[in-house]
Amino acid sequence: MGSARKDEHNCLAHSAEKARLLDRISTLEKENKALENLRGSLTSENELLKGRVSEQEETISKMQEKMSLDESVLENLRGVVERDAAKVVNLQTEVRQLKADVERKNVKISELEKEVEEDRVMWESASQDILNKSAAIREEYRKALASFGAEPSPFPEDSEGGASGPLDWLLGEFEDLGRILASVSDNTAVMTCESVMAVLAREGCRELETIGVRDYAFPDYAELEEEITKVQPVKKAFLHKFWKLSGRQVVQEAARWRLEEVCFSFYILPSLGEQT
């Protein structure tokens, strides 16, 4: 009985333990199934997370590339800004220099304008002096030419050239003065020769007829060197006693007479042309 009870007690204990184990196994199976379901869910979530991570990594890579490009652009912009800043500094320096140059040039222009005004006043004064003295010069020149049997060309009274008008007129007169002096010299030589020949004829020089022959050949001036030396006293006596006293006056009178004759012809010819 004791043994049967003990076996029964042991059997009950084994049954209770078996029931507990079965219950534990059922619980474990449920937990295992729940874990498997959780594993599937975690796997799905893990795949989803991997996809999101890939997308984010791709996005991060693109963003890094964009950031690299942006950094390059920013670096270029930084260089451009630095160069522009240097240019601005240089331009500001040039502007200051230009302003200083403009100020100096304005001062120089003011000085030049003042000098121009002074030169203009001086030129007007000088021009007026030239115009005032030109009348006296023309009168003295006319008197000098009258003694040679000539007269000056008409003076432009209303010349637009100002002071240059009298100077241009005087330059033109000097161009004709050589011709007048050559003509005067020829006339003087001719009349001097006439006077000398007349003196010799008055003294009975018979060689004058020989010299006056058509085929007479006059010697060169160089061939007369000895004779010129001999006649020096006669020349001096002729100049002092005849030429300075009367001969020069005769030449001037002849020139004046020729001038009057030319002027008379100049005035009478137009009137004759109008009458015809």
GUFI-792957 format. One record per residue (C-alpha): residue in three letters; residue number from 1; x negated, z, y negated. Coordinates in pm, whole numbers. Each point is the difference from the previous one (the first is absolute). Example, Ala and Ser with C-alpha at 12.3 -4.5 7.8 and 13.67 -1.06 7.14 Angstrom:
<pts>
PT  code  pos      px      pz      py
PT   ALA    1   -1230     780     450
PT   SER    2    -137     -66    -344
</pts>
This chain:
<pts>
PT  code  pos      px      pz      py
PT   MET    1       0       0       0
PT   GLY    2    -275      84    -237
PT   SER    3    -182    -312      97
PT   ALA    4     317    -207     -40
PT   ARG    5      63     154    -334
PT   LYS    6    -352     -67    -105
PT   ASP    7      25    -359     115
PT   GLU    8     332     -31    -179
PT   HIS    9    -152     152    -307
PT   ASN   10    -291    -238      21
PT   CYS   11     237    -290      60
PT   LEU   12     204      98    -302
PT   ALA   13    -317      33    -199
PT   HIS   14    -112    -345     120
PT   SER   15     341    -146     -80
PT   ALA   16      -1     154    -345
PT   GLU   17    -355    -126     -54
PT   LYS   18      99    -342     130
PT   ALA   19     303      -8    -227
PT   ARG   20    -216     105    -289
PT   LEU   21    -254    -264      89
PT   LEU   22     269    -264      35
PT   ASP   23     138      99    -336
PT   ARG   24    -352      -9    -139
PT   ILE   25     -57    -341     154
PT   SER   26     325    -130    -146
PT   THR   27     -98     136    -336
PT   LEU   28    -346    -156      32
PT   GLU   29     153    -333     103
PT   LYS   30     221      12    -309
PT   GLU   31    -299      89    -214
PT   ASN   32    -206    -277     166
PT   LYS   33     276    -249     -68
PT   ALA   34      22     123    -356
PT   LEU   35    -377     -34     -28
PT   GLU   36      15    -352     138
PT   ASN   37     269     -85    -249
PT   LEU   38    -211     162    -272
PT   ARG   39    -302    -196     118
PT   GLY   40     195    -324     -28
PT   SER   41     124      98    -339
PT   LEU   42    -352     100    -106
PT   THR   43    -133    -328     139
PT   SER   44     257    -193    -201
PT   GLU   45     -74     203    -307
PT   ASN   46    -372     -46      64
PT   GLU   47      43    -378      23
PT   LEU   48     210       7    -313
PT   LEU   49    -261     212    -175
PT   LYS   50    -274    -236     120
PT   GLY   51     194    -291    -148
PT   ARG   52      44     186    -326
PT   VAL   53    -365      99       4
PT   SER   54     -99    -366      55
PT   GLU   55     224    -105    -284
PT   GLN   56    -141     272    -222
PT   GLU   57    -355     -90     100
PT   GLU   58      71    -364     -84
PT   THR   59     157     107    -327
PT   ILE   60    -300     225     -70
PT   SER   61    -237    -289      81
PT   LYS   62     187    -228    -237
PT   MET   63       3     271    -262
PT   GLN   64    -375      51      48
PT   GLU   65     -57    -375     -37
PT   LYS   66     216       0    -311
PT   MET   67    -187     303    -129
PT   SER   68    -328    -179      63
PT   LEU   69     128    -303    -188
PT   ASP   70     132     225    -275
PT   GLU   71    -334     176     -20
PT   SER   72    -177    -336     -27
PT   VAL   73     245    -108    -270
PT   LEU   74     -44     333    -175
PT   GLU   75    -377     -38      20
PT   ASN   76      24    -347    -148
PT   LEU   77     236     127    -265
PT   ARG   78    -238     287     -70
PT   GLY   79    -285    -251     -44
PT   VAL   80     219    -218    -223
PT   VAL   81      99     303    -206
PT   GLU   82    -362     106     -35
PT   ARG   83    -105    -351    -105
PT   ASP   84     294     -22    -240
PT   ALA   85     -95     338    -142
PT   ALA   86    -357    -124     -52
PT   LYS   87     137    -318    -161
PT   VAL   88     224     207    -224
PT   VAL   89    -299     209    -108
PT   ASN   90    -202    -316     -67
PT   LEU   91     291    -156    -188
PT   GLN   92      42     312    -208
PT   THR   93    -372     -11     -81
PT   GLU   94      27    -369     -89
PT   VAL   95     308      70    -213
PT   ARG   96    -191     266    -191
PT   GLN   97    -291    -239     -46
PT   LEU   98     235    -277    -109
PT   LYS   99     166     231    -248
PT   ALA  100    -341      93    -138
PT   ASP  101     -95    -371     -15
PT   VAL  102     330     -82    -174
PT   GLU  103     -63     273    -254
PT   ARG  104    -352    -133     -66
PT   LYS  105     128    -355     -21
PT   ASN  106     275     104    -239
PT   VAL  107    -259     169    -218
PT   LYS  108    -220    -312      23
PT   ILE  109     298    -224     -83
PT   SER  110      78     214    -303
PT   GLU  111    -361     -25    -113
PT   LEU  112       0    -378      58
PT   GLU  113     327     -38    -190
PT   LYS  114    -151     196    -286
PT   GLU  115    -312    -218       9
PT   VAL  116     215    -314      15
PT   GLU  117     195     115    -302
PT   GLU  118    -324      76    -185
PT   ASP  119    -142    -339     102
PT   ARG  120     322    -170    -110
PT   VAL  121     -16     168    -342
PT   MET  122    -369     -85     -29
PT   TRP  123      64    -359     111
PT   GLU  124     284     -42    -246
PT   SER  125    -224     139    -277
PT   ALA  126    -286    -228     107
PT   SER  127     235    -299      24
PT   GLN  128     132      73    -345
PT   ASP  129    -356      26    -134
PT   ILE  130     -86    -332     164
PT   LEU  131     309    -163    -145
PT   ASN  132     -77     147    -343
PT   LYS  133    -361    -120       6
PT   SER  134      78    -339     153
PT   ALA  135     136    -129    -333
PT   ALA  136    -326      82    -180
PT   ILE  137    -200    -150     288
PT   ARG  138     206    -319     -10
PT   GLU  139     -46     -31    -376
PT   GLU  140    -378      46      22
PT   TYR  141     -13    -242     292
PT   ARG  142     203    -255    -197
PT   LYS  143    -238      29    -294
PT   ALA  144    -301     -44     230
PT   LEU  145     148    -308     164
PT   ALA  146     103    -143    -339
PT   SER  147    -366      -9     -99
PT   PHE  148     -60    -218     308
PT   GLY  149     291    -230     -71
PT   ALA  150     230     142     268
PT   GLU  151     293     232      23
PT   PRO  152     125     238     273
PT   SER  153     286     -84     230
PT   PRO  154     346     145     -83
PT   PHE  155      21     369      79
PT   PRO  156     295     118     213
PT   GLU  157     169     235    -245
PT   ASP  158     274     103     245
PT   SER  159    -219      39     307
PT   GLU  160     160     198     278
PT   GLY  161    -338     103     135
PT   GLY  162     -50     270    -259
PT   ALA  163    -368      56     -67
PT   SER  164     -93    -255     266
PT   GLY  165     149    -279    -216
PT   PRO  166    -275      14    -269
PT   LEU  167    -265      37     269
PT   ASP  168     128    -307     188
PT   TRP  169      12    -194    -323
PT   LEU  170    -355     108     -89
PT   LEU  171    -122     -98     349
PT   GLY  172     152    -347     -47
PT   GLU  173    -170     -28    -339
PT   PHE  174    -337      88     152
PT   GLU  175      49    -279     254
PT   ASP  176      37    -250    -286
PT   LEU  177    -267     163    -215
PT   GLY  178    -285    -163     193
PT   ARG  179     144    -345     -65
PT   ILE  180      43      81    -369
PT   LEU  181    -355     135     -31
PT   ALA  182    -136    -307     182
PT   SER  183     187    -227    -240
PT   VAL  184    -118     207    -298
PT   SER  185    -357     -13     129
PT   ASP  186      21    -377      39
PT   ASN  187     143     -40    -350
PT   THR  188    -265     231    -143
PT   ALA  189    -277    -190     176
PT   VAL  190     137    -333    -122
PT   MET  191      31     114    -361
PT   THR  192    -343     169      13
PT   CYS  193    -147    -323     131
PT   GLU  194     176    -191    -279
PT   SER  195    -143     238    -259
PT   VAL  196    -356     -29     139
PT   MET  197      28    -380      20
PT   ALA  198     135     -10    -353
PT   VAL  199    -292     210    -128
PT   LEU  200    -248    -230     174
PT   ALA  201     173    -309    -139
PT   ARG  202      -7     156    -347
PT   GLU  203    -377      47      37
PT   GLY  204     -42    -365     101
PT   CYS  205     -63      39     375
PT   ARG  206     -17    -355     139
PT   GLU  207       1     114     368
PT   LEU  208     374      63     -26
PT   GLU  209      63    -373      36
PT   THR  210    -206      -2     320
PT   ILE  211     187     298     141
PT   GLY  212     334    -159     -85
PT   VAL  213     -67    -314     202
PT   ARG  214     244     -36     294
PT   ASP  215    -268     -21     269
PT   TYR  216    -208     292    -131
PT   ALA  217     -75     250     282
PT   PHE  218      -5     362    -115
PT   PRO  219    -271     212     167
PT   ASP  220      87     309     204
PT   TYR  221      -6     340    -163
PT   ALA  222    -304      99     207
PT   GLU  223    -194    -300    -136
PT   LEU  224      51     124    -356
PT   GLU  225    -171     335      53
PT   GLU  226    -299     -75    -229
PT   GLU  227     219    -151    -272
PT   ILE  228     242     298      19
PT   THR  229    -293     236     -57
PT   LYS  230    -106    -200    -305
PT   VAL  231     345     -11    -160
PT   GLN  232      70     377      24
PT   PRO  233     -80      60    -370
PT   VAL  234     222    -295     -96
PT   LYS  235     281     140     220
PT   LYS  236     -22     343    -160
PT   ALA  237       0    -152    -348
PT   PHE  238     300    -217      93
PT   LEU  239     200     301     130
PT   HIS  240     -80     228    -294
PT   LYS  241      23    -253    -283
PT   PHE  242     273    -232     122
PT   TRP  243     195     118     306
PT   LYS  244      74     358    -108
PT   LEU  245      78    -106    -358
PT   SER  246     217    -307      46
PT   GLY  247     -22    -154     347
PT   ARG  248     197     272     180
PT   GLN  249     266      -6    -270
PT   VAL  250      31    -377      38
PT   VAL  251      50      33     375
PT   GLN  252     269     266     -49
PT   GLU  253     178    -207    -260
PT   ALA  254      -7    -301     232
PT   ALA  255     140     209     282
PT   ARG  256     272     139    -223
PT   TRP  257      85    -351    -114
PT   ARG  258      27    -114     361
PT   LEU  259     226     297      78
PT   GLU  260     230     -87    -290
PT   GLU  261       7    -362     114
PT   VAL  262      91     102     354
PT   CYS  263     269     241    -122
PT   PHE  264     142    -268    -230
PT   SER  265      18    -244     291
PT   PHE  266     158     267     214
PT   TYR  267     277      64    -251
PT   ILE  268      56    -360    -115
PT   LEU  269      29    -161     343
PT   PRO  270     315     190     107
PT   SER  271     169     -81    -331
PT   LEU  272     -83    -369      42
PT   GLY  273     140      14     351
PT   GLU  274     326     149    -128
PT   GLN  275      30    -271    -268
PT   THR  276     -48    -277     254
</pts>
